[in-house]
């Protein structure tokens, strides 16, 4: 159980870092491009997917229920 908890914390940390990097990329794109709407939309969808998958636990909706 303890190893699984450590793995979950590590995975969440990596997702957090990925979200931070994507946010920095968004800032750079917004500053440097004349029409940044499409790239920013793509990055926003990626970030939303990461948040839904890892922090909102959407994957549990299609998984067998665990009893116990």
PyMOL Python script that loads the backbone (N, CA, C, O; Angstrom):
from pymol import cmd

cmd.read_pdbstr("""\
ATOM      1  N   UNK A   1       0.827  -1.200   0.000  1.00  0.00           N
ATOM      2  CA  UNK A   1       0.000   0.000   0.000  1.00  0.00           C
ATOM      3  C   UNK A   1       0.869   1.262   0.000  1.00  0.00           C
ATOM      4  O   UNK A   1       0.576   2.234  -0.696  1.00  0.00           O
ATOM      5  N   UNK A   2       1.927   1.226   0.782  1.00  0.00           N
ATOM      6  CA  UNK A   2       2.802   2.391   0.873  1.00  0.00           C
ATOM      7  C   UNK A   2       3.485   2.692  -0.469  1.00  0.00           C
ATOM      8  O   UNK A   2       3.642   3.856  -0.836  1.00  0.00           O
ATOM      9  N   UNK A   3       3.887   1.649  -1.195  1.00  0.00           N
ATOM     10  CA  UNK A   3       4.513   1.856  -2.498  1.00  0.00           C
ATOM     11  C   UNK A   3       3.540   2.460  -3.492  1.00  0.00           C
ATOM     12  O   UNK A   3       3.921   3.305  -4.302  1.00  0.00           O
ATOM     13  N   UNK A   4       2.281   2.030  -3.435  1.00  0.00           N
ATOM     14  CA  UNK A   4       1.279   2.584  -4.335  1.00  0.00           C
ATOM     15  C   UNK A   4       1.039   4.058  -4.039  1.00  0.00           C
ATOM     16  O   UNK A   4       0.862   4.864  -4.952  1.00  0.00           O
ATOM     17  N   UNK A   5       1.035   4.399  -2.761  1.00  0.00           N
ATOM     18  CA  UNK A   5       0.836   5.797  -2.367  1.00  0.00           C
ATOM     19  C   UNK A   5       1.985   6.668  -2.879  1.00  0.00           C
ATOM     20  O   UNK A   5       1.763   7.769  -3.384  1.00  0.00           O
ATOM     21  N   UNK A   6       3.212   6.166  -2.743  1.00  0.00           N
ATOM     22  CA  UNK A   6       4.373   6.913  -3.247  1.00  0.00           C
ATOM     23  C   UNK A   6       4.307   7.067  -4.755  1.00  0.00           C
ATOM     24  O   UNK A   6       4.628   8.129  -5.287  1.00  0.00           O
ATOM     25  N   UNK A   7       3.892   6.015  -5.446  1.00  0.00           N
ATOM     26  CA  UNK A   7       3.769   6.085  -6.908  1.00  0.00           C
ATOM     27  C   UNK A   7       2.700   7.089  -7.310  1.00  0.00           C
ATOM     28  O   UNK A   7       2.878   7.824  -8.281  1.00  0.00           O
ATOM     29  N   UNK A   8       1.587   7.131  -6.575  1.00  0.00           N
ATOM     30  CA  UNK A   8       0.532   8.103  -6.863  1.00  0.00           C
ATOM     31  C   UNK A   8       1.023   9.526  -6.655  1.00  0.00           C
ATOM     32  O   UNK A   8       0.743  10.403  -7.473  1.00  0.00           O
ATOM     33  N   UNK A   9       1.754   9.768  -5.568  1.00  0.00           N
ATOM     34  CA  UNK A   9       2.297  11.102  -5.313  1.00  0.00           C
ATOM     35  C   UNK A   9       3.276  11.513  -6.410  1.00  0.00           C
ATOM     36  O   UNK A   9       3.269  12.659  -6.860  1.00  0.00           O
ATOM     37  N   UNK A  10       4.120  10.568  -6.840  1.00  0.00           N
ATOM     38  CA  UNK A  10       5.096  10.855  -7.895  1.00  0.00           C
ATOM     39  C   UNK A  10       4.383  11.187  -9.200  1.00  0.00           C
ATOM     40  O   UNK A  10       4.746  12.143  -9.885  1.00  0.00           O
ATOM     41  N   UNK A  11       3.355  10.385  -9.549  1.00  0.00           N
ATOM     42  CA  UNK A  11       2.605  10.631 -10.774  1.00  0.00           C
ATOM     43  C   UNK A  11       1.925  11.993 -10.715  1.00  0.00           C
ATOM     44  O   UNK A  11       1.956  12.741 -11.692  1.00  0.00           O
ATOM     45  N   UNK A  12       1.311  12.326  -9.579  1.00  0.00           N
ATOM     46  CA  UNK A  12       0.651  13.627  -9.437  1.00  0.00           C
ATOM     47  C   UNK A  12       1.649  14.772  -9.540  1.00  0.00           C
ATOM     48  O   UNK A  12       1.331  15.823 -10.096  1.00  0.00           O
ATOM     49  N   UNK A  13       2.846  14.577  -9.010  1.00  0.00           N
ATOM     50  CA  UNK A  13       3.885  15.603  -9.120  1.00  0.00           C
ATOM     51  C   UNK A  13       4.280  15.816 -10.575  1.00  0.00           C
ATOM     52  O   UNK A  13       4.435  16.954 -11.018  1.00  0.00           O
ATOM     53  N   UNK A  14       4.445  14.717 -11.326  1.00  0.00           N
ATOM     54  CA  UNK A  14       4.798  14.828 -12.738  1.00  0.00           C
ATOM     55  C   UNK A  14       3.695  15.515 -13.543  1.00  0.00           C
ATOM     56  O   UNK A  14       3.981  16.300 -14.446  1.00  0.00           O
ATOM     57  N   UNK A  15       2.448  15.224 -13.220  1.00  0.00           N
ATOM     58  CA  UNK A  15       1.331  15.881 -13.902  1.00  0.00           C
ATOM     59  C   UNK A  15       1.328  17.370 -13.563  1.00  0.00           C
ATOM     60  O   UNK A  15       1.084  18.205 -14.433  1.00  0.00           O
ATOM     61  N   UNK A  16       1.594  17.699 -12.312  1.00  0.00           N
ATOM     62  CA  UNK A  16       1.674  19.100 -11.902  1.00  0.00           C
ATOM     63  C   UNK A  16       2.771  19.832 -12.673  1.00  0.00           C
ATOM     64  O   UNK A  16       2.566  20.954 -13.136  1.00  0.00           O
ATOM     65  N   UNK A  17       3.926  19.201 -12.808  1.00  0.00           N
ATOM     66  CA  UNK A  17       5.033  19.807 -13.564  1.00  0.00           C
ATOM     67  C   UNK A  17       4.633  19.989 -15.024  1.00  0.00           C
ATOM     68  O   UNK A  17       4.920  21.025 -15.625  1.00  0.00           O
ATOM     69  N   UNK A  18       3.970  18.982 -15.596  1.00  0.00           N
ATOM     70  CA  UNK A  18       3.526  19.087 -16.992  1.00  0.00           C
ATOM     71  C   UNK A  18       2.547  20.247 -17.159  1.00  0.00           C
ATOM     72  O   UNK A  18       2.620  20.981 -18.145  1.00  0.00           O
ATOM     73  N   UNK A  19       1.635  20.418 -16.208  1.00  0.00           N
ATOM     74  CA  UNK A  19       0.685  21.527 -16.275  1.00  0.00           C
ATOM     75  C   UNK A  19       1.400  22.870 -16.158  1.00  0.00           C
ATOM     76  O   UNK A  19       1.037  23.830 -16.837  1.00  0.00           O
ATOM     77  N   UNK A  20       2.406  22.938 -15.307  1.00  0.00           N
ATOM     78  CA  UNK A  20       3.168  24.179 -15.166  1.00  0.00           C
ATOM     79  C   UNK A  20       3.926  24.502 -16.460  1.00  0.00           C
ATOM     80  O   UNK A  20       3.954  25.653 -16.897  1.00  0.00           O
ATOM     81  N   UNK A  21       4.533  23.491 -17.061  1.00  0.00           N
ATOM     82  CA  UNK A  21       5.264  23.706 -18.314  1.00  0.00           C
ATOM     83  C   UNK A  21       4.299  24.140 -19.416  1.00  0.00           C
ATOM     84  O   UNK A  21       4.601  25.060 -20.176  1.00  0.00           O
ATOM     85  N   UNK A  22       3.144  23.486 -19.507  1.00  0.00           N
ATOM     86  CA  UNK A  22       2.156  23.881 -20.517  1.00  0.00           C
ATOM     87  C   UNK A  22       1.673  25.317 -20.291  1.00  0.00           C
ATOM     88  O   UNK A  22       1.417  26.042 -21.252  1.00  0.00           O
ATOM     89  N   UNK A  23       1.550  25.723 -19.046  1.00  0.00           N
ATOM     90  CA  UNK A  23       1.162  27.104 -18.757  1.00  0.00           C
ATOM     91  C   UNK A  23       2.237  28.082 -19.228  1.00  0.00           C
ATOM     92  O   UNK A  23       1.917  29.128 -19.794  1.00  0.00           O
ATOM     93  N   UNK A  24       3.494  27.752 -19.002  1.00  0.00           N
ATOM     94  CA  UNK A  24       4.583  28.606 -19.502  1.00  0.00           C
ATOM     95  C   UNK A  24       4.576  28.670 -21.022  1.00  0.00           C
ATOM     96  O   UNK A  24       4.799  29.732 -21.603  1.00  0.00           O
ATOM     97  N   UNK A  25       4.322  27.535 -21.666  1.00  0.00           N
ATOM     98  CA  UNK A  25       4.231  27.511 -23.132  1.00  0.00           C
ATOM     99  C   UNK A  25       3.076  28.392 -23.600  1.00  0.00           C
ATOM    100  O   UNK A  25       3.196  29.105 -24.596  1.00  0.00           O
ATOM    101  N   UNK A  26       1.961  28.340 -22.882  1.00  0.00           N
ATOM    102  CA  UNK A  26       0.824  29.205 -23.228  1.00  0.00           C
ATOM    103  C   UNK A  26       1.203  30.675 -23.156  1.00  0.00           C
ATOM    104  O   UNK A  26       0.849  31.457 -24.038  1.00  0.00           O
ATOM    105  N   UNK A  27       1.912  31.044 -22.119  1.00  0.00           N
ATOM    106  CA  UNK A  27       2.326  32.445 -21.961  1.00  0.00           C
ATOM    107  C   UNK A  27       3.240  32.866 -23.103  1.00  0.00           C
ATOM    108  O   UNK A  27       3.081  33.948 -23.669  1.00  0.00           O
ATOM    109  N   UNK A  28       4.190  32.012 -23.436  1.00  0.00           N
ATOM    110  CA  UNK A  28       5.118  32.328 -24.528  1.00  0.00           C
ATOM    111  C   UNK A  28       4.369  32.455 -25.850  1.00  0.00           C
ATOM    112  O   UNK A  28       4.636  33.374 -26.625  1.00  0.00           O
ATOM    113  N   UNK A  29       3.442  31.552 -26.114  1.00  0.00           N
ATOM    114  CA  UNK A  29       2.656  31.611 -27.356  1.00  0.00           C
ATOM    115  C   UNK A  29       1.809  32.873 -27.394  1.00  0.00           C
ATOM    116  O   UNK A  29       1.739  33.545 -28.423  1.00  0.00           O
ATOM    117  N   UNK A  30       1.169  33.197 -26.281  1.00  0.00           N
ATOM    118  CA  UNK A  30       0.299  34.375 -26.245  1.00  0.00           C
ATOM    119  C   UNK A  30       1.076  35.664 -26.477  1.00  0.00           C
ATOM    120  O   UNK A  30       0.557  36.603 -27.080  1.00  0.00           O
ATOM    121  N   UNK A  31       2.298  35.711 -26.009  1.00  0.00           N
ATOM    122  CA  UNK A  31       3.105  36.924 -26.174  1.00  0.00           C
ATOM    123  C   UNK A  31       3.670  37.032 -27.592  1.00  0.00           C
ATOM    124  O   UNK A  31       3.736  38.127 -28.151  1.00  0.00           O
ATOM    125  N   UNK A  32       4.073  35.912 -28.168  1.00  0.00           N
ATOM    126  CA  UNK A  32       4.838  35.961 -29.418  1.00  0.00           C
ATOM    127  C   UNK A  32       4.030  35.791 -30.697  1.00  0.00           C
ATOM    128  O   UNK A  32       4.509  36.177 -31.763  1.00  0.00           O
ATOM    129  N   UNK A  33       2.847  35.240 -30.639  1.00  0.00           N
ATOM    130  CA  UNK A  33       2.070  35.032 -31.861  1.00  0.00           C
ATOM    131  C   UNK A  33       1.032  36.131 -32.036  1.00  0.00           C
ATOM    132  O   UNK A  33       0.474  36.645 -31.066  1.00  0.00           O
ATOM    133  N   UNK A  34       0.790  36.478 -33.291  1.00  0.00           N
ATOM    134  CA  UNK A  34      -0.210  37.504 -33.584  1.00  0.00           C
ATOM    135  C   UNK A  34      -1.631  36.960 -33.401  1.00  0.00           C
ATOM    136  O   UNK A  34      -2.514  37.677 -32.931  1.00  0.00           O
ATOM    137  N   UNK A  35      -1.848  35.705 -33.768  1.00  0.00           N
ATOM    138  CA  UNK A  35      -3.161  35.085 -33.632  1.00  0.00           C
ATOM    139  C   UNK A  35      -3.002  33.743 -32.901  1.00  0.00           C
ATOM    140  O   UNK A  35      -2.911  32.696 -33.542  1.00  0.00           O
ATOM    141  N   UNK A  36      -2.969  33.773 -31.561  1.00  0.00           N
ATOM    142  CA  UNK A  36      -2.638  32.568 -30.803  1.00  0.00           C
ATOM    143  C   UNK A  36      -3.829  31.679 -30.440  1.00  0.00           C
ATOM    144  O   UNK A  36      -3.673  30.757 -29.639  1.00  0.00           O
ATOM    145  N   UNK A  37      -4.992  31.923 -30.995  1.00  0.00           N
ATOM    146  CA  UNK A  37      -6.203  31.235 -30.534  1.00  0.00           C
ATOM    147  C   UNK A  37      -6.132  29.716 -30.707  1.00  0.00           C
ATOM    148  O   UNK A  37      -6.444  28.980 -29.771  1.00  0.00           O
ATOM    149  N   UNK A  38      -5.733  29.241 -31.870  1.00  0.00           N
ATOM    150  CA  UNK A  38      -5.740  27.795 -32.126  1.00  0.00           C
ATOM    151  C   UNK A  38      -4.706  27.058 -31.263  1.00  0.00           C
ATOM    152  O   UNK A  38      -5.058  26.064 -30.628  1.00  0.00           O
ATOM    153  N   UNK A  39      -3.453  27.506 -31.217  1.00  0.00           N
ATOM    154  CA  UNK A  39      -2.501  26.802 -30.349  1.00  0.00           C
ATOM    155  C   UNK A  39      -2.908  26.834 -28.869  1.00  0.00           C
ATOM    156  O   UNK A  39      -2.724  25.853 -28.148  1.00  0.00           O
ATOM    157  N   UNK A  40      -3.458  27.964 -28.428  1.00  0.00           N
ATOM    158  CA  UNK A  40      -3.881  28.051 -27.036  1.00  0.00           C
ATOM    159  C   UNK A  40      -5.059  27.122 -26.751  1.00  0.00           C
ATOM    160  O   UNK A  40      -5.152  26.551 -25.664  1.00  0.00           O
ATOM    161  N   UNK A  41      -5.954  26.970 -27.718  1.00  0.00           N
ATOM    162  CA  UNK A  41      -7.069  26.052 -27.549  1.00  0.00           C
ATOM    163  C   UNK A  41      -6.581  24.605 -27.445  1.00  0.00           C
ATOM    164  O   UNK A  41      -7.070  23.837 -26.616  1.00  0.00           O
ATOM    165  N   UNK A  42      -5.634  24.247 -28.274  1.00  0.00           N
ATOM    166  CA  UNK A  42      -5.087  22.888 -28.233  1.00  0.00           C
ATOM    167  C   UNK A  42      -4.421  22.615 -26.889  1.00  0.00           C
ATOM    168  O   UNK A  42      -4.627  21.555 -26.297  1.00  0.00           O
ATOM    169  N   UNK A  43      -3.632  23.555 -26.412  1.00  0.00           N
ATOM    170  CA  UNK A  43      -2.964  23.384 -25.117  1.00  0.00           C
ATOM    171  C   UNK A  43      -3.990  23.329 -23.989  1.00  0.00           C
ATOM    172  O   UNK A  43      -3.837  22.544 -23.053  1.00  0.00           O
ATOM    173  N   UNK A  44      -5.028  24.147 -24.067  1.00  0.00           N
ATOM    174  CA  UNK A  44      -6.070  24.133 -23.039  1.00  0.00           C
ATOM    175  C   UNK A  44      -6.786  22.785 -23.000  1.00  0.00           C
ATOM    176  O   UNK A  44      -7.117  22.293 -21.921  1.00  0.00           O
ATOM    177  N   UNK A  45      -7.028  22.186 -24.158  1.00  0.00           N
ATOM    178  CA  UNK A  45      -7.656  20.864 -24.196  1.00  0.00           C
ATOM    179  C   UNK A  45      -6.747  19.794 -23.599  1.00  0.00           C
ATOM    180  O   UNK A  45      -7.217  18.897 -22.898  1.00  0.00           O
ATOM    181  N   UNK A  46      -5.468  19.884 -23.871  1.00  0.00           N
ATOM    182  CA  UNK A  46      -4.517  18.940 -23.285  1.00  0.00           C
ATOM    183  C   UNK A  46      -4.498  19.081 -21.761  1.00  0.00           C
ATOM    184  O   UNK A  46      -4.519  18.085 -21.038  1.00  0.00           O
ATOM    185  N   UNK A  47      -4.459  20.320 -21.286  1.00  0.00           N
ATOM    186  CA  UNK A  47      -4.453  20.545 -19.841  1.00  0.00           C
ATOM    187  C   UNK A  47      -5.746  20.056 -19.200  1.00  0.00           C
ATOM    188  O   UNK A  47      -5.711  19.465 -18.121  1.00  0.00           O
ATOM    189  N   UNK A  48      -6.870  20.291 -19.839  1.00  0.00           N
ATOM    190  CA  UNK A  48      -8.143  19.823 -19.306  1.00  0.00           C
ATOM    191  C   UNK A  48      -8.181  18.298 -19.243  1.00  0.00           C
ATOM    192  O   UNK A  48      -8.702  17.721 -18.289  1.00  0.00           O
ATOM    193  N   UNK A  49      -7.626  17.653 -20.265  1.00  0.00           N
ATOM    194  CA  UNK A  49      -7.567  16.196 -20.263  1.00  0.00           C
ATOM    195  C   UNK A  49      -6.711  15.659 -19.131  1.00  0.00           C
ATOM    196  O   UNK A  49      -7.085  14.684 -18.480  1.00  0.00           O
ATOM    197  N   UNK A  50      -5.569  16.283 -18.892  1.00  0.00           N
ATOM    198  CA  UNK A  50      -4.710  15.867 -17.787  1.00  0.00           C
ATOM    199  C   UNK A  50      -5.410  16.025 -16.444  1.00  0.00           C
ATOM    200  O   UNK A  50      -5.351  15.134 -15.597  1.00  0.00           O
ATOM    201  N   UNK A  51      -6.064  17.149 -16.257  1.00  0.00           N
ATOM    202  CA  UNK A  51      -6.755  17.392 -14.998  1.00  0.00           C
ATOM    203  C   UNK A  51      -7.894  16.401 -14.796  1.00  0.00           C
ATOM    204  O   UNK A  51      -8.060  15.856 -13.705  1.00  0.00           O
ATOM    205  N   UNK A  52      -8.673  16.170 -15.836  1.00  0.00           N
ATOM    206  CA  UNK A  52      -9.800  15.230 -15.720  1.00  0.00           C
ATOM    207  C   UNK A  52      -9.305  13.812 -15.465  1.00  0.00           C
ATOM    208  O   UNK A  52      -9.891  13.087 -14.660  1.00  0.00           O
ATOM    209  N   UNK A  53      -8.248  13.417 -16.133  1.00  0.00           N
ATOM    210  CA  UNK A  53      -7.753  12.041 -16.000  1.00  0.00           C
ATOM    211  C   UNK A  53      -7.101  11.784 -14.650  1.00  0.00           C
ATOM    212  O   UNK A  53      -7.379  10.768 -14.013  1.00  0.00           O
ATOM    213  N   UNK A  54      -6.248  12.682 -14.212  1.00  0.00           N
ATOM    214  CA  UNK A  54      -5.430  12.385 -13.044  1.00  0.00           C
ATOM    215  C   UNK A  54      -5.941  12.986 -11.742  1.00  0.00           C
ATOM    216  O   UNK A  54      -5.740  12.391 -10.683  1.00  0.00           O
ATOM    217  N   UNK A  55      -6.592  14.141 -11.779  1.00  0.00           N
ATOM    218  CA  UNK A  55      -7.027  14.753 -10.535  1.00  0.00           C
ATOM    219  C   UNK A  55      -8.518  14.568 -10.270  1.00  0.00           C
ATOM    220  O   UNK A  55      -8.946  14.580  -9.116  1.00  0.00           O
ATOM    221  N   UNK A  56      -9.312  14.398 -11.325  1.00  0.00           N
ATOM    222  CA  UNK A  56     -10.740  14.170 -11.143  1.00  0.00           C
ATOM    223  C   UNK A  56     -11.082  12.681 -11.225  1.00  0.00           C
ATOM    224  O   UNK A  56     -12.227  12.296 -10.985  1.00  0.00           O
ATOM    225  N   UNK A  57     -10.103  11.845 -11.560  1.00  0.00           N
ATOM    226  CA  UNK A  57     -10.250  10.389 -11.587  1.00  0.00           C
ATOM    227  C   UNK A  57     -11.390   9.930 -12.496  1.00  0.00           C
ATOM    228  O   UNK A  57     -12.179   9.066 -12.116  1.00  0.00           O
ATOM    229  N   UNK A  58     -11.475  10.501 -13.682  1.00  0.00           N
ATOM    230  CA  UNK A  58     -12.519  10.150 -14.638  1.00  0.00           C
ATOM    231  C   UNK A  58     -12.407   8.684 -15.064  1.00  0.00           C
ATOM    232  O   UNK A  58     -13.419   8.060 -15.383  1.00  0.00           O
ATOM    233  N   UNK A  59     -11.205   8.132 -15.074  1.00  0.00           N
ATOM    234  CA  UNK A  59     -11.022   6.748 -15.497  1.00  0.00           C
ATOM    235  C   UNK A  59     -11.813   5.769 -14.638  1.00  0.00           C
ATOM    236  O   UNK A  59     -12.096   4.654 -15.077  1.00  0.00           O
ATOM    237  N   UNK A  60     -12.171   6.165 -13.431  1.00  0.00           N
ATOM    238  CA  UNK A  60     -12.929   5.277 -12.550  1.00  0.00           C
ATOM    239  C   UNK A  60     -14.352   5.037 -13.040  1.00  0.00           C
ATOM    240  O   UNK A  60     -14.991   4.073 -12.618  1.00  0.00           O
ATOM    241  N   UNK A  61     -14.851   5.878 -13.905  1.00  0.00           N
ATOM    242  CA  UNK A  61     -16.217   5.711 -14.394  1.00  0.00           C
ATOM    243  C   UNK A  61     -16.376   4.454 -15.228  1.00  0.00           C
ATOM    244  O   UNK A  61     -17.465   3.882 -15.269  1.00  0.00           O
ATOM    245  N   UNK A  62     -15.322   4.011 -15.891  1.00  0.00           N
ATOM    246  CA  UNK A  62     -15.400   2.851 -16.777  1.00  0.00           C
ATOM    247  C   UNK A  62     -14.710   1.619 -16.198  1.00  0.00           C
ATOM    248  O   UNK A  62     -14.404   0.674 -16.924  1.00  0.00           O
ATOM    249  N   UNK A  63     -14.471   1.635 -14.912  1.00  0.00           N
ATOM    250  CA  UNK A  63     -13.778   0.547 -14.250  1.00  0.00           C
ATOM    251  C   UNK A  63     -14.755  -0.236 -13.381  1.00  0.00           C
ATOM    252  O   UNK A  63     -15.736   0.313 -12.878  1.00  0.00           O
ATOM    253  N   UNK A  64     -14.479  -1.503 -13.215  1.00  0.00           N
ATOM    254  CA  UNK A  64     -15.298  -2.339 -12.332  1.00  0.00           C
ATOM    255  C   UNK A  64     -15.222  -1.783 -10.921  1.00  0.00           C
ATOM    256  O   UNK A  64     -14.186  -1.266 -10.502  1.00  0.00           O
ATOM    257  N   UNK A  65     -16.326  -1.891 -10.191  1.00  0.00           N
ATOM    258  CA  UNK A  65     -16.331  -1.419  -8.814  1.00  0.00           C
ATOM    259  C   UNK A  65     -15.524  -2.372  -7.938  1.00  0.00           C
ATOM    260  O   UNK A  65     -15.548  -3.591  -8.108  1.00  0.00           O
ATOM    261  N   UNK A  66     -14.807  -1.760  -6.990  1.00  0.00           N
ATOM    262  CA  UNK A  66     -14.032  -2.562  -6.040  1.00  0.00           C
ATOM    263  C   UNK A  66     -14.792  -2.599  -4.727  1.00  0.00           C
ATOM    264  O   UNK A  66     -15.198  -1.558  -4.210  1.00  0.00           O
ATOM    265  N   UNK A  67     -14.982  -3.775  -4.197  1.00  0.00           N
ATOM    266  CA  UNK A  67     -15.682  -3.924  -2.919  1.00  0.00           C
ATOM    267  C   UNK A  67     -14.639  -4.287  -1.863  1.00  0.00           C
ATOM    268  O   UNK A  67     -13.712  -5.061  -2.102  1.00  0.00           O
ATOM    269  N   UNK A  68     -14.829  -3.705  -0.711  1.00  0.00           N
ATOM    270  CA  UNK A  68     -13.927  -4.114   0.358  1.00  0.00           C
ATOM    271  C   UNK A  68     -13.440  -3.002   1.093  1.00  0.00           C
ATOM    272  O   UNK A  68     -12.665  -3.174   2.033  1.00  0.00           O
TER     273      UNK A  68
END
""", "prot")
cmd.dss("prot")
cmd.show_as("cartoon", "prot")
cmd.util.cbc("prot")
cmd.orient("prot")
